[in-house]
């Protein structure tokens, strides 16, 4: 089964019982960043003078990516990747979850807390979804020195940027992960835009996290 980067990232940020992991506080920004990176990998968008320009506005047929294209084109002007994160993240997590439920990767359950219904999205199999197992195997091979395709490298970078280091790389020191990412350099990328957008996303999420932590 093929999943997009946002779906891959969400699965890393959710427990098998359908609840978000403890380190998923900035997951929504990571998901928005994943959409931008996916669109760049597909040649749909590029950076021009630090701002996102849409080269191919036609919808892709993927509801998650089309949500991103719609938000980008509806912004009213060319914006920086950091500016677009807020616009894209609105309603994005629900779309990603709905897509995974529709393909029976996850299922939707409703639990009540103090009589208030709260949805959960546990694995449809009762254990780790097979597509997540495959993703984790690729990430583990990558941080242990194996080859990496652009999507695996991008997912590893997004997971670190979104604060999902512990969830995506259990028992692996963060320094090892960051060293491995740095070793790759620009070589895996089919276009400079992907690397530039990833850099901008990381900077934006760090700034957002810092703002939350300082209460500003």
Secondary structure as UniProt FT lines:
FT   HELIX           5..12
FT   TURN            16..17
FT   TURN            22..23
FT   TURN            25..26
FT   HELIX           27..41
FT   TURN            42..43
FT   STRAND          45..48
FT   TURN            49..50
FT   STRAND          51..54
FT   HELIX           63..73
FT   TURN            74..75
FT   HELIX           81..89
FT   TURN            90..91
FT   HELIX           92..102
FT   TURN            103..104
FT   STRAND          109..113
FT   TURN            114..115
FT   STRAND          116..120
FT   TURN            124..125
FT   HELIX           130..143
FT   TURN            144..145
FT   HELIX           150..161
FT   TURN            162..163
FT   HELIX           165..168
FT   TURN            170..171
FT   HELIX           174..184
FT   TURN            185..188
FT   HELIX           192..214
//
